[in-house]
Structure formats: C-alpha cells, structure tokens
Amino acid sequence: GAGVSQTPSNKVTEKGKYVELRCDPISGHTALYWYRQSLGQGPEFLIYFQGTGAADDSGLPNDRFFAVRPEGSVSTLKIQRTERGDSAVYLCASSPSGLTNTGELFFGEGSRLTVL
Amino acid sequence: GDSVTQMEGPVTLSEEAFLTINCTYTATGYPSLFWYVQYPGEGLQLLLKATKADDKGSNKGFEATYRKETTSFHLEKGSVQVSDSAVYFCALSFFSASKIIFGSGTRLSIRP
C-alpha cells in the first residue's frame, strides 16, 4: 500500500529480551519519526530522522533504546533488555521533508509491544 | 516546557448533537496548532490545522480557531455522526522544530 507500514503489529516478549520494530515510510518521504504511546496518553516523541541521520534523538528515554535508518528509507527501532515499563504502542510517522513544510505527519498503525 | 492540555474523555453524544472538545496550550512563542484523529484500527491522521492567531482550520465539518489571547484551539462540530467516533488529539509544533507535541487524547463515542 501507499501508507506507512509497521511490523510487527503485535509483539509479546519477556522482560530482559531484545526487540526490533520496523517502519517502512511512504516512498519519497525524507523525514521519519518514532513516537511511543502509552495507554490513555498521547504520542510521545522519541526520535526524528532526516534522511539517514538522526536529527533529534532527545526523546529516547535511555540507552536501551536505539534507532537506525541506514539507507534513508526503512527504519528499525531497537530496544535492549526490555522492561515492563516499555509496554506501549510504538508509532512511526513520515513526512515529505519534515515539519518545516506542511506540518503534517503521516502515521502508521503502530506496533503494540507487551513486555511480560 | 511546551505542552497541550485537552479535556478528558470519554465523551458520549447522540447523533446530530453539537460537539466541543476543549484544548489549551502552553508554549514559548507562537506555535502552529493541529487536531489529529485516530479512527478505530487506523493510524493517526491530520484533521485540521491553523498556523497563526485567529486562523480557523476546518475539515469534514469540524472547525477550530487559534485563539492567542486564551491560548486555546477548541474543536467544534455542529452535528456529529456515528462515523465521527474516534480519538481526537490536539497538538502543537514549531516549524523550526523537529517534533509535534500531542495532548493526551479525547475519546468520542456517538450513539445512533
């Protein structure tokens, strides 16, 4: 499809395990964002890529969280030594050139992570 | 820091009722303001936006006016439909910044 695609849609893991979440943005979009949405809360910013580089990673909560976008398209969010507090829906969004354009982000449906 | 506060839900209305969802913001400077909507089983999508004071954003019968004096951006619709049932998020951004800041969301349910 033409929208932002996220996989897996659901992931259940055990405390301490490693998890990877994938995002495939809209073709041609240079800007890519990761957000985290906890139950009953709004999306919380994690990291923003412009092309291959992380332009702003100020929202990553600690060094267990890392994200890459090696070819400027698909991005992977990596979480090491998962904790129960990491349970949330992880949202990916893309935009043609970042918020300096229309201000509009195009979101995927999210990856729901549950840490037991 | 910059933040958005919106009324807590859930909000339940009958079809054709008038809708208001309150949103206020705190920001240094003059941000752009947005309403995003999340329909069941779908990703968030932009509903409407306003980029400067007194601007009115509108889409699908929804409206919101950027009020600098009250730092508000309330969402309104004159006659809601069952298909409007969704979660609505108020948000702000500065175009020089790298992120949108979201409120906590308001769940809206419309009874037939």
Interface residues (C-beta under 8 A of the other chain):
Chain A: G3 V4 Y33 Y35 G40 Q41 G42 P43 E44 F45 Y48 A55 D56 G59 L91 A93 G98 L99 T100 G103 E104 L105 F106 F107 G108 E109 G110
Chain B: V4 S32 F34 G41 E42 G43 L44 Q45 L46 K49 T51 F89 A91 S93 F94 F95 S96 A97 S98 K99 I100 I101 F102 G103 S104 G105
